[in-house]
Amino acid sequence: MPLFNPKNTSLSGRIMRALAIGSALVGIAMHSALAQNSDDTIQFSKGTVTSVVTGKLAPHTDEQWYRFDAASQQYAVINIAPLAGTPETANIGVLYMPNGTQDGTKGGIIYQGCLPQTGEYRLRIARNLMATHSKTAGYKVEVMILPKVASQSLCKDT
């Protein structure tokens, strides 16, 4: 019986590739889960519709993640402003929706509209790597989420 069989090699090669791809996907999923576990939670005091968080990205730190829960068809506004007393501003904001889509931009109002789905939203605050010099970058983020009752007239056409 021959030790080398091209058919067996092909099958074993496919199995090895499948195992490698599977391992890579598990690694990505674990990294994503770890990242979500290290997110800071944006909390709203009872009876309020806004929450303000401030922070600083240390030199050579590019981003900070936050999360909050919201319901479909709640109207939201997220604004990023400079933090007084810091030499640079982390002015990139991207909102990741529970359905996998994302929306965001540089500075100012980075999201304004009706939230598409009920669930956990993730907010990434980052420095603009093209416009900073790796100094401490500060930010002040205001998140406003209206209750469903107050959002109805604003979200009726979406």
C-alpha positions in Angstrom: 0.0 0.0 0.0 1.5 3.4 -1.0 2.2 5.9 1.7 1.5 8.9 -0.5 -2.0 9.2 -2.0 -2.9 12.5 -3.7 -6.6 12.0 -2.9 -5.9 11.6 0.9 -3.5 14.6 0.8 -6.1 16.7 -0.8 -8.7 15.7 1.8 -6.3 16.1 4.7 -5.3 19.5 3.2 -8.9 20.6 3.1 -9.4 19.4 6.7 -6.3 21.3 7.8 -7.5 24.5 6.0 -10.9 24.1 7.6 -9.4 23.7 11.1 -7.1 26.8 10.5 -10.1 28.9 9.4 -12.2 27.7 12.3 -9.4 28.5 14.8 -9.0 32.0 13.3 -12.8 32.6 13.6 -12.8 31.4 17.2 -9.9 33.8 17.9 -11.7 36.7 16.4 -14.9 35.9 18.3 -12.9 35.7 21.6 -11.2 39.0 20.9 -14.5 40.7 20.2 -16.0 39.2 23.4 -13.0 40.5 25.4 -13.3 43.9 23.8 -17.0 44.1 24.7 -16.3 43.0 28.3 -13.8 45.9 28.7 -16.3 48.5 27.3 -17.3 51.2 29.8 -21.1 51.4 30.3 -22.8 54.7 29.6 -25.4 55.1 32.4 -28.4 57.3 32.6 -29.6 58.6 36.0 -33.2 57.8 36.7 -35.5 60.3 35.0 -32.8 61.8 32.7 -32.4 61.5 28.9 -28.8 62.6 28.7 -25.5 61.2 30.0 -22.1 62.9 29.7 -18.8 61.0 29.8 -15.4 62.5 29.6 -12.1 60.7 29.1 -8.5 60.9 28.0 -6.6 58.7 25.6 -3.1 58.3 26.8 -0.3 58.8 24.3 -0.1 55.8 21.9 -3.7 54.7 22.9 -6.0 55.1 19.9 -9.5 54.4 21.1 -12.0 53.8 24.0 -15.2 51.8 23.8 -18.5 52.5 25.5 -21.8 50.6 25.5 -25.4 51.4 26.3 -28.8 49.7 25.8 -31.6 51.3 23.8 -34.9 50.4 22.1 -35.8 50.5 18.5 -37.3 53.8 17.4 -35.8 55.8 20.2 -34.4 59.2 19.0 -30.8 59.7 19.8 -28.2 62.4 19.5 -24.5 61.8 20.2 -22.1 64.7 20.3 -18.3 64.8 20.8 -16.5 67.9 22.0 -13.0 68.7 23.1 -12.1 68.3 26.8 -10.6 71.4 28.3 -7.0 71.1 29.5 -5.9 68.4 27.0 -3.4 69.1 24.2 -5.4 67.0 21.6 -9.0 65.9 21.0 -10.2 62.4 20.4 -12.8 63.5 17.8 -13.8 60.3 15.9 -17.0 58.7 17.0 -18.6 55.5 15.5 -21.8 54.0 16.7 -22.1 50.2 16.2 -25.7 49.1 16.1 -27.0 45.7 17.4 -27.8 44.7 13.8 -24.1 45.1 12.7 -24.4 48.4 10.9 -22.4 51.5 12.0 -22.6 55.2 11.6 -20.3 58.0 12.7 -18.0 60.8 11.7 -15.4 63.3 13.0 -16.3 65.6 15.8 -19.5 67.4 16.7 -22.7 65.5 16.3 -21.6 62.0 15.2 -25.1 60.5 15.3 -28.6 62.0 15.1 -31.6 59.9 14.4 -33.9 57.0 15.3 -32.2 53.9 16.6 -32.9 51.0 14.3 -33.0 48.1 16.7 -33.5 47.1 20.4 -30.3 45.9 22.0 -26.8 46.9 23.0 -25.1 49.7 21.1 -21.3 50.2 21.2 -19.7 53.6 20.8 -16.1 53.9 19.7 -14.2 57.1 20.5 -10.9 57.5 18.8 -8.2 59.9 17.9 -7.8 61.1 14.3 -4.4 59.5 13.6 -3.8 61.8 10.6 -4.2 65.0 12.8 -2.6 64.1 16.1 0.9 63.9 17.5 0.4 61.1 20.1 -0.2 63.4 23.0 -3.0 63.0 25.5 -6.3 63.3 23.6 -9.3 64.3 25.6 -13.0 64.1 24.8 -16.4 64.9 26.2 -19.3 62.8 24.9 -22.9 63.7 25.4 -25.4 61.0 24.6 -29.1 61.9 24.5 -31.8 59.2 24.1 -35.4 60.2 24.2 -38.0 57.9 25.6 -40.2 56.1 23.1 -43.2 58.4 23.8 -41.1 61.5 23.1 -39.5 59.8 20.0 -42.8 58.9 18.3 -43.2 62.1 16.3 -39.5 62.2 15.4 -39.4 58.5 14.3 -42.8 58.1 12.6 -41.5 58.1 9.1 -38.5 55.7 9.6 
